Amino acid sequence: MCALTSSVVIAAPRSGDEVRGGATDNAFRTTFHTQKVGEVEVFYREAGPKDAPVILLLHGFPTSSHMFRNLMPLLATQYRLIAPDLPGFGNTKAPPRGQFDYTFENLY
């Protein structure tokens, strides 16, 4: 579990910081990726330097990683952020019920 402290410096995001594409040198930019996990193609947003401490941003129900679109540029100056869409939410495909057991244990 990650905790944020009052020592975090937050920079203001610039207009249009969230972009589609591959890796970028600009830590403010959020990039979009997919990763196969078992039989599920998981979509995730990523921002921040690769060598920075990692914060995993997990959305609640019934939302998606889209809820973090304004937060990520603010924290990307000091942290590597990863915000996946859980199976059946956002841009992650919804596997058929017979192939995926939709329980909290399997989602997290």
C-alpha positions in Angstrom: 0.0 0.0 0.0 1.3 3.5 -0.9 0.8 6.6 1.2 1.2 10.1 0.0 2.8 12.6 2.4 2.7 16.4 2.7 6.2 16.5 1.2 4.8 15.7 -2.3 5.4 18.6 -4.7 2.5 18.9 -7.2 3.0 20.7 -10.5 0.2 22.0 -12.5 -0.7 20.0 -15.6 -0.6 21.6 -19.0 -3.4 21.6 -21.4 -3.4 18.4 -23.6 -1.1 16.5 -21.3 -3.0 13.2 -21.8 -2.0 11.8 -25.2 -2.2 8.4 -26.9 1.0 6.8 -28.0 4.1 5.0 -26.8 6.6 5.9 -24.2 7.6 9.6 -23.9 10.4 11.5 -22.1 7.9 14.0 -20.7 6.9 12.8 -17.3 3.7 14.9 -17.4 2.3 12.8 -20.3 0.0 9.8 -19.8 0.5 7.0 -22.2 -1.8 4.1 -22.9 -0.9 0.4 -23.1 -2.3 -3.1 -22.9 -0.8 -6.2 -21.2 -2.1 -9.8 -21.5 -2.8 -11.2 -18.0 -3.9 -14.8 -18.2 -6.6 -14.7 -21.0 -7.5 -11.0 -20.4 -6.0 -8.1 -22.4 -5.7 -5.4 -19.7 -5.7 -1.7 -20.6 -3.7 0.7 -18.4 -2.5 4.3 -18.3 1.0 5.1 -17.3 2.9 8.3 -16.4 6.1 9.4 -14.6 9.7 8.4 -14.7 10.5 4.6 -15.0 12.9 4.8 -12.1 10.6 6.7 -9.7 8.6 5.0 -6.8 5.5 3.3 -8.2 1.9 4.1 -7.2 -0.7 1.7 -8.5 -4.0 3.5 -8.9 -7.0 1.1 -8.7 -10.4 2.4 -9.6 -13.6 1.5 -7.8 -17.0 0.3 -9.0 -18.3 1.1 -11.6 -15.5 3.4 -12.8 -12.3 3.0 -14.8 -8.7 4.4 -14.9 -10.3 7.4 -16.7 -11.1 8.8 -13.2 -7.4 9.4 -12.7 -6.8 11.4 -15.9 -6.4 14.7 -14.1 -4.5 13.3 -11.0 -1.8 11.5 -13.0 -0.1 14.6 -14.5 0.0 16.1 -11.0 1.8 13.2 -9.4 4.0 12.2 -12.4 6.7 14.6 -11.5 7.8 12.4 -8.6 6.1 9.0 -9.1 5.6 6.3 -11.7 1.9 5.8 -11.9 0.1 2.8 -13.3 -3.7 2.9 -13.5 -5.3 -0.3 -15.0 -8.9 -0.9 -16.0 -10.2 -4.0 -14.2 -11.7 -6.8 -16.4 -15.1 -5.6 -17.8 -14.4 -1.9 -17.0 -13.1 0.9 -19.2 -11.0 -0.3 -22.1 -10.2 -3.7 -20.7 -12.3 -6.3 -22.5 -15.0 -8.1 -20.7 -14.3 -11.8 -20.9 -17.4 -14.1 -21.2 -18.8 -15.1 -17.8 -18.1 -18.8 -18.5 -14.4 -18.0 -19.1 -13.8 -15.5 -16.2 -15.2 -15.7 -12.7 -16.2 -12.1 -11.7 -15.2 -12.1 -8.1 -13.3 -9.5 -6.0 -10.4 -12.0 -5.7 -10.0 -12.3 -9.4 -10.5 -8.6 -10.1 -7.7 -7.5 -7.7 
